[in-house]
């Protein structure tokens, strides 16, 4: 018996050393992780890589190419040297662009946005091996993201339903007034049936029409000009609970989460995410790109993370669900989003511009100096806090509330949408030493994004390795990915940060930039037997393949 035990231990040690795949409880639990880029590809064109999905059955990687709206198929058997297989275009589907892709056991689902985007979209199913189309079903306007449920029974789509314009404003480059169209947002619940005979049910927001005042009172932002609740609620991203019964859907501009029962395809509730108090310890931010002076409007860029009397709207983009101790939690990447992309209306402004009559001294101590550019004057805020629920100003026209876009963090919530952890100002603190601190993904100008959402976390995924859960959060602007051990949801711990972007201040940016899609491949399904992380980098138009190097 003793000899057998020694032999077993020797084999396990050898397997760990060789990086062999493990399953379930037999997989060892790491004490540390580092990331190494082992491969990549891309044309370098803006948007050429956005969302990715890997199929372990065929060892193929599927990449949404936003440059031409297609789907690129790559052979990933050697992840250090991916090989292009095919590009799937949308011309046989009536045009439009692919927005998102997901896989399950040899089946591919792709979200197709119509042209024009205000028309109903589609979800198209393909065989991962033959790449032949199996079926296509209609869904609501602008399916922006989709995912399979963990059991593979459903595909769930976030149908954003963005308007083409507001107030009948001209749509560039036309100078002729348009007819504004604002489709209703919704969530499609598709029963897959092997991908050959799928059926669609729609979880919509029609029941909330007429409840706009009540929603605003709860802290849910309903504020699109002329829009009712169903039109104004815009699903962005979906995470399905591990039991495949419930979907959590980010309503980004609305600063809320919709909870959807998949069996009935019904929205069971909408929960406001509330706001983050940037005046509290550990919750600071760098609020200005001209803070290299004291109480001035003529400052220079500087690194200055401080506490300010500002409320940050979480407004998450990416979301990921996981389970610990039989309890479901979900993680949000709190990017922030203004309505500033469509003609005819914008809710984005700056503090000094919006608060032309100053700050209310009864609310803000040192109001005279706070409004200056070296403090809060440059910070981008919403001019429409909660869509009619509050103006954010007193009777004298002085601002008494300031709401910024995004929380510059990741947050863990329980299934009832109660916050159990927020990473505070850790992303800015951990990138403070970089020459490109709070740079844009377009330039290496330090501090350029401080007044506008900072590092801007966008995508998030969770991977389980052994007994631990790890969150991987992509930072859209400064770039790279943050890794946290989230096994204890109330007390996550920082693991590592990886960024292979060129960091020379003032130089043209190089390397992988603007991660949007973050996709984890566990060792048991990986083509090289080691866990991988795939980043779809929208700005650089590249896909990066990162290997997780585990220490025990």
C-alpha positions in Angstrom: 0.0 0.0 0.0 2.8 2.4 0.8 4.5 1.8 -2.5 1.2 2.4 -4.3 0.7 5.7 -2.5 4.2 6.8 -3.4 3.6 5.9 -7.0 0.3 7.7 -7.1 1.8 10.8 -5.7 4.7 10.6 -8.2 2.3 10.4 -11.1 0.2 13.4 -9.8 3.4 15.5 -9.4 4.5 14.6 -12.9 1.2 15.5 -14.3 1.2 18.9 -12.6 4.7 19.5 -13.9 3.7 18.6 -17.5 0.7 20.8 -17.3 -1.8 17.9 -18.0 -5.5 18.6 -17.8 -7.4 17.6 -14.6 -11.1 17.3 -14.1 -13.3 18.3 -11.1 -12.1 17.6 -7.6 -8.9 15.9 -9.0 -7.6 19.1 -10.4 -5.1 20.6 -8.1 -5.7 24.1 -6.6 -3.1 26.7 -7.5 -1.7 29.2 -5.0 -0.6 31.7 -7.8 -1.1 32.6 -11.4 0.9 34.5 -14.0 -0.1 35.2 -17.5 2.1 34.8 -20.7 1.1 35.6 -24.2 1.8 32.5 -26.3 0.0 33.4 -29.5 -2.2 35.8 -31.4 -3.4 37.0 -34.7 -5.4 39.8 -36.3 -5.4 42.3 -39.2 -4.8 45.3 -37.0 -7.9 47.0 -38.3 -10.1 48.7 -35.8 -12.7 46.2 -34.6 -11.2 43.1 -36.3 -11.5 41.2 -33.1 -14.2 41.7 -30.5 -16.0 38.6 -29.0 -14.4 35.1 -29.1 -15.7 31.6 -28.3 -13.8 28.3 -28.2 -15.2 24.9 -29.1 -13.2 22.1 -27.4 -14.8 19.4 -29.5 -13.2 20.8 -32.7 -10.4 22.8 -31.0 -11.6 25.8 -33.0 -11.8 29.5 -32.0 -14.6 31.7 -33.4 -14.0 35.4 -33.5 -16.5 38.2 -34.2 -14.8 40.5 -36.7 -16.4 43.9 -36.3 -14.5 45.4 -39.2 -16.6 43.6 -41.7 -19.3 42.1 -39.5 -18.2 38.5 -40.2 -17.1 35.5 -38.1 -13.5 34.3 -38.4 -12.8 30.6 -37.7 -9.4 29.6 -36.5 -7.7 26.3 -35.9 -6.4 26.4 -32.3 -4.9 23.0 -32.0 -1.6 24.7 -31.6 -2.5 27.9 -29.6 0.9 29.4 -30.2 0.3 29.4 -33.9 -3.4 29.7 -34.8 -4.4 28.9 -38.4 -7.2 30.6 -40.3 -9.8 28.2 -41.6 -12.7 30.2 -42.9 -14.6 33.5 -42.7 -18.4 33.3 -42.4 -20.1 36.3 -44.0 -23.6 37.6 -43.5 -24.5 38.1 -47.2 -26.5 34.8 -47.3 -28.5 36.0 -44.3 -29.6 39.2 -45.8 -26.7 41.3 -44.6 -26.2 43.0 -41.3 -23.3 42.3 -38.9 -22.4 39.6 -36.4 -22.3 41.0 -32.8 -21.6 38.0 -30.6 -20.7 34.3 -30.7 -21.0 31.4 -28.2 -20.3 27.6 -28.3 -21.6 24.4 -26.7 -20.4 20.9 -27.5 -19.8 21.4 -31.3 -22.7 23.8 -31.8 -22.1 27.5 -32.6 -24.6 30.3 -32.0 -24.1 33.8 -33.5 -26.0 37.0 -33.0 -26.9 38.9 -36.2 -27.8 42.6 -36.1 -29.9 43.6 -39.0 -29.4 46.5 -41.4 -30.9 48.8 -40.3 -30.2 47.9 -36.7 -33.7 48.9 -35.6 -35.2 45.9 -37.5 -35.4 42.5 -35.9 -32.2 40.5 -35.7 -31.4 36.8 -35.9 -29.6 34.1 -34.0 -27.9 31.7 -36.4 -26.7 28.2 -35.5 -23.8 26.4 -37.2 -22.1 23.1 -36.9 -18.6 23.7 -35.5 -17.0 20.9 -37.6 -18.6 21.4 -41.0 -19.4 25.1 -40.5 -22.7 24.5 -42.3 -25.7 26.5 -41.2 -28.2 24.5 -39.2 -30.9 27.0 -38.7 -31.7 30.7 -38.1 -34.4 32.2 -35.9 -35.7 35.7 -35.6 -35.2 37.8 -32.4 -35.8 41.4 -31.5 -33.7 44.4 -32.6 -30.0 44.5 -32.1 -29.0 41.2 -30.4 -25.9 42.6 -28.9 -24.7 39.6 -26.9 -25.6 35.9 -26.5 -24.6 32.9 -24.3 -25.5 29.3 -23.8 -26.9 28.2 -20.5 -24.5 25.9 -18.7 -26.6 22.9 -19.5 -26.8 23.8 -23.2 -30.6 23.8 -23.2 -31.0 27.6 -23.9 -29.3 30.4 -25.8 -30.1 33.7 -24.2 -29.7 37.0 -26.1 -29.6 40.6 -24.9 -31.5 42.5 -27.5 -30.4 46.1 -26.9 -32.9 47.9 -29.1 -31.0 51.1 -29.4 -32.7 54.0 -31.3 -31.4 55.4 -34.6 -31.8 58.9 -33.3 -33.8 61.0 -30.9 -36.1 64.0 -31.6 -36.1 63.2 -35.3 -32.6 64.6 -35.6 -30.7 64.1 -38.9 -28.5 60.9 -39.0 -25.0 61.8 -40.4 -24.0 62.3 -43.1 -27.6 63.3 -44.0 -28.8 66.8 -43.2 -32.4 65.8 -43.6 -34.4 65.2 -40.4 -34.9 61.5 -39.8 -37.8 59.7 -38.3 -36.6 58.5 -34.9 -37.1 54.8 -34.3 -36.6 53.4 -30.8 -37.2 49.6 -30.7 -38.1 47.9 -27.4 -35.3 46.2 -25.6 -35.8 42.5 -24.7 -34.2 39.2 -23.9 -34.7 36.2 -26.2 -34.8 32.7 -24.6 -34.1 30.2 -27.4 -34.7 26.5 -26.6 -31.8 25.1 -28.7 -33.1 21.6 -29.6 -29.8 20.6 -31.1 -29.6 23.8 -33.2 -31.7 22.2 -35.9 -35.2 23.1 -34.7 -34.8 25.9 -32.1 -37.8 27.8 -30.7 -37.9 31.4 -29.4 -39.6 33.0 -26.5 -39.3 36.7 -25.7 -38.8 38.1 -22.2 -39.9 41.7 -22.8 -40.5 44.8 -20.7 -44.0 45.7 -21.8 -45.4 45.2 -18.3 -43.3 48.2 -17.1 -44.9 50.6 -19.6 -46.7 53.2 -17.4 -44.5 52.5 -14.4 -41.7 54.9 -15.5 -42.2 57.2 -12.4 -42.0 54.3 -10.0 -38.9 52.9 -11.8 -37.1 56.3 -11.5 -38.0 56.5 -7.8 -36.2 53.1 -7.4 -33.1 54.5 -9.0 -33.6 53.0 -12.4 -32.8 55.5 -15.1 -35.6 56.0 -17.7 -34.6 59.0 -19.6 -34.6 58.6 -23.4 -36.6 61.4 -25.0 -40.1 60.2 -25.8 -39.3 56.6 -24.7 -41.4 54.5 -22.6 -39.9 51.9 -20.2 -39.9 49.1 -22.7 -38.0 51.3 -25.3 -35.7 52.8 -22.8 -34.5 49.6 -21.0 -31.6 48.4 -23.1 -30.2 44.9 -22.3 -26.4 44.8 -22.8 -24.9 41.5 -21.5 -26.2 38.2 -20.1 -24.9 35.8 -17.5 -26.8 32.6 -16.7 -26.8 31.1 -13.2 -24.9 27.7 -12.9 -28.3 25.9 -12.4 -29.4 27.2 -15.9 -32.7 28.5 -14.4 -32.1 32.3 -14.2 -30.4 34.9 -16.3 -29.0 38.2 -15.0 -29.0 40.9 -17.6 -27.2 44.2 -17.5 -29.2 47.3 -18.4 -26.2 49.5 -18.7 -27.5 53.0 -19.5 -30.3 52.3 -17.0 -27.9 51.4 -14.2 -29.9 48.3 -13.4 -30.1 44.5 -13.6 -33.0 42.5 -15.1 -33.7 39.0 -13.7 -35.2 36.6 -16.2 -36.7 33.2 -15.4 -35.7 31.0 -18.4 -38.4 28.4 -18.1 -41.2 30.9 -18.5 -39.1 33.5 -20.5 -40.4 36.3 -18.1 -38.6 39.3 -16.6 -39.3 38.7 -12.9 -37.8 41.9 -11.6 -35.6 44.9 -12.4 -33.2 46.0 -9.7 -31.3 49.3 -9.5 -27.6 49.0 -8.8 -27.5 52.2 -6.9 -24.4 54.4 -6.8 -20.9 54.2 -5.4 -19.8 56.9 -3.0 -16.4 58.2 -4.2 -16.0 60.2 -0.9 -15.4 57.0 1.1 -12.0 55.6 2.0 -10.7 53.2 -0.7 -13.4 54.4 -3.2 -11.4 57.4 -4.7 -10.8 58.3 -8.3 -8.6 60.5 -10.4 -11.2 62.9 -11.6 -9.2 65.3 -13.8 -6.7 65.4 -16.6 -5.6 68.9 -15.5 -4.9 68.2 -11.8 -1.2 69.1 -11.9 -2.0 72.3 -10.0 -3.9 73.6 -7.0 -7.3 75.1 -7.4 -6.9 76.2 -11.0 -8.4 75.9 -14.5 -5.0 75.8 -16.1 -3.5 72.6 -14.6 -1.4 69.9 -16.4 -1.9 66.1 -16.4 -1.0 64.4 -13.1 -1.6 61.2 -11.2 -3.9 62.1 -8.3 -6.3 59.6 -6.9 -8.5 61.2 -4.2 -11.9 61.1 -2.5 -14.5 63.4 -3.9 -18.2 64.1 -3.2 -19.3 62.3 -6.4 -21.7 59.3 -6.9 -20.6 56.8 -9.5 -23.3 54.9 -11.4 -22.1 51.3 -11.8 -23.5 50.9 -15.3 -21.9 47.6 -16.0 -21.2 46.1 -19.4 -19.9 42.6 -18.9 -21.3 40.2 -16.3 -20.4 36.7 -15.2 -22.1 34.3 -12.8 -20.6 31.6 -10.5 -21.5 29.5 -7.5 -19.8 29.2 -4.1 -21.2 27.0 -1.3 -24.4 26.5 -3.1 -25.0 30.2 -3.5 -25.1 32.1 -6.8 -23.2 35.3 -7.2 -22.5 37.5 -10.3 -19.7 39.9 -11.1 -20.1 43.1 -13.0 -17.4 45.0 -14.9 -18.5 48.6 -14.2 -17.6 50.4 -17.5 -20.1 53.2 -17.5 -22.0 54.5 -20.5 -23.5 57.8 -21.6 -26.2 58.2 -24.2 -24.1 60.3 -26.5 -23.9 58.2 -29.6 -27.2 58.9 -31.4 -28.1 62.2 -33.0 -30.6 64.5 -31.2 -29.7 64.0 -27.5 -26.9 63.5 -25.1 -26.8 63.2 -21.4 -23.0 63.6 -21.1 -21.5 66.9 -19.8 -18.7 68.1 -17.5 -19.1 69.4 -14.0 -18.0 73.0 -14.7 -20.1 73.2 -17.8 -23.2 71.7 -16.2 -22.9 73.6 -13.0 -22.6 77.1 -14.5 -24.2 78.6 -11.4 -21.7 76.7 -9.1 -22.0 73.9 -6.6 -24.5 74.1 -3.7 -22.4 75.2 -0.6 -24.9 73.5 1.7 -24.0 70.2 0.1 -20.4 70.6 -1.0 -17.8 72.0 1.4 -15.2 74.2 -0.4 -17.7 74.5 -3.3 -15.8 77.4 -4.9 -12.7 75.4 -5.4 -14.2 71.9 -6.1 -15.7 73.2 -9.3 -12.3 74.1 -10.8 -10.7 71.9 -13.4 -7.9 70.8 -11.2 -10.5 69.2 -8.9 -13.9 68.2 -10.3 -14.5 70.7 -13.1 -13.3 68.4 -15.9 -15.2 65.2 -14.7 -17.8 63.9 -17.1 -21.2 63.5 -15.5 -24.7 62.9 -16.5 -27.0 65.9 -17.1 -30.0 63.7 -16.5 -29.4 61.9 -13.2 -32.5 59.7 -13.1 -34.6 60.8 -16.1 -36.9 63.2 -14.3 -36.6 61.7 -10.9 -34.2 64.5 -9.9 -32.7 67.5 -11.6 -29.5 67.4 -9.6 -29.8 71.1 -8.9 -31.4 73.4 -6.3 -33.8 76.3 -6.8 -30.8 78.6 -7.5 -29.6 76.3 -10.3 -26.6 75.2 -8.2 -25.7 71.5 -8.5 -26.4 69.5 -5.4 -25.7 66.1 -6.8 -23.0 64.8 -9.2 -23.3 61.4 -10.9 -20.4 60.1 -12.9 -20.4 57.3 -15.5 -19.1 53.9 -14.3 -17.6 52.9 -11.0 -14.1 52.1 -12.3 -14.2 48.7 -10.6 -15.6 45.3 -10.5 -18.4 44.4 -8.1 -19.7 41.1 -6.7 -23.5 40.8 -6.1 -25.6 38.0 -4.7 -28.6 36.6 -6.5 -30.9 39.2 -5.0 -28.7 42.0 -6.4 -27.3 42.9 -3.1 -23.7 44.2 -3.3 -21.2 42.0 -1.3 -17.9 43.5 -2.6 -16.6 46.3 -4.7 -12.9 46.7 -5.7 -13.0 50.4 -5.0 -10.1 52.3 -6.5 -7.8 49.3 -6.8 -7.6 49.4 -10.6 -6.3 52.9 -10.7 -4.1 52.3 -7.7 -2.5 49.2 -9.3 -1.9 51.0 -12.6 -0.6 54.2 -10.9 3.0 53.4 -11.6 2.6 53.0 -15.3 3.7 55.7 -17.7 0.3 55.2 -19.5 -1.8 55.6 -16.3 -5.4 56.3 -17.4 -4.3 56.6 -21.0 -6.8 56.2 -23.9 -6.4 53.1 -26.1 -5.8 55.5 -29.0 -2.8 57.4 -27.5 -0.2 57.0 -24.7 -1.1 60.3 -23.2 -0.9 59.8 -19.4 -4.1 60.9 -17.5 -6.1 61.4 -20.7 -9.0 59.3 -19.5 -9.0 60.4 -15.8 -12.0 62.7 -16.3 -13.8 60.0 -18.4 -14.3 56.6 -16.7 -10.6 56.0 -16.0 -9.3 52.5 -16.9 -12.9 51.5 -18.0 -13.4 47.8 -17.1 -15.6 46.3 -19.7 -15.4 42.5 -20.0 -15.4 39.9 -17.3 -15.4 36.1 -17.0 -14.9 33.6 -14.2 -12.9 30.4 -14.4 -12.6 27.6 -11.8 -9.3 26.0 -11.2 -9.2 23.3 -8.6 -11.2 24.6 -5.6 -10.7 28.3 -6.5 -12.7 30.7 -8.7 -10.8 33.4 -10.5 -12.3 36.6 -12.1 -10.6 38.0 -15.2 -11.5 41.6 -15.9 -10.5 43.4 -19.1 -9.6 47.1 -18.9 -10.8 48.7 -22.2 -8.8 51.9 -22.1 -5.5 51.3 -20.5 -5.6 47.7 -21.7 -4.8 44.3 -20.2 -6.5 42.1 -17.8 -6.8 42.1 -14.0 -7.0 38.7 -12.2 -8.6 38.3 -8.8 -9.3 35.2 -6.6 -13.0 35.5 -5.9 -13.5 32.2 -4.1 -14.6 34.2 -1.1 -17.1 36.6 -2.6 -17.0 39.1 0.3 -13.2 39.2 0.3 -11.6 38.7 -3.1 -7.8 39.0 -3.4 -5.7 40.5 -6.2 -3.6 37.9 -8.1 -1.9 39.6 -11.1 -2.3 42.2 -13.9 -1.1 41.5 -17.4 -0.8 44.1 -20.1 1.4 43.8 -23.2 0.6 47.2 -24.6 3.5 49.5 -25.5 3.9 51.8 -22.5 6.2 54.6 -23.7 4.5 57.9 -22.7 3.8 60.1 -25.6 4.6 57.4 -28.2 2.1 55.9 -30.6 0.5 53.0 -28.8 1.5 49.4 -29.8 0.6 45.9 -28.8 -2.9 44.6 -27.9 -5.3 47.4 -27.0 -9.0 47.7 -26.1 -10.0 44.3 -24.8 -13.7 43.7 -25.2 -14.2 40.0 -25.1 -12.6 37.9 -22.3 -12.9 34.1 -22.7 -11.5 31.5 -20.3 -10.6 27.9 -21.5 -10.1 25.5 -18.6 -7.2 23.0 -18.8 -9.5 20.1 -19.2 -10.8 21.6 -22.5 -7.6 23.4 -23.6 -5.8 22.3 -26.8 -2.4 22.3 -24.9 -3.7 21.0 -21.6 -3.1 24.2 -19.8 -5.7 26.9 -18.9 -5.9 29.7 -21.5 -7.4 33.2 -21.6 -8.5 34.6 -25.0 -8.8 38.4 -25.4 -10.6 40.0 -28.3 -8.9 43.4 -28.6 -11.2 45.8 -30.5 -8.9 48.8 -30.8 -5.8 46.9 -32.1 -7.9 44.5 -34.1 -6.0 41.6 -32.6 -6.8 38.4 -30.7 -4.3 37.5 -27.9 -3.9 34.0 -26.5 -2.7 34.0 -23.0 -1.5 31.0 -21.0 -2.1 30.7 -17.3 1.0 29.6 -15.6 0.0 28.0 -12.3 2.1 27.7 -9.1 1.3 25.2 -6.3 
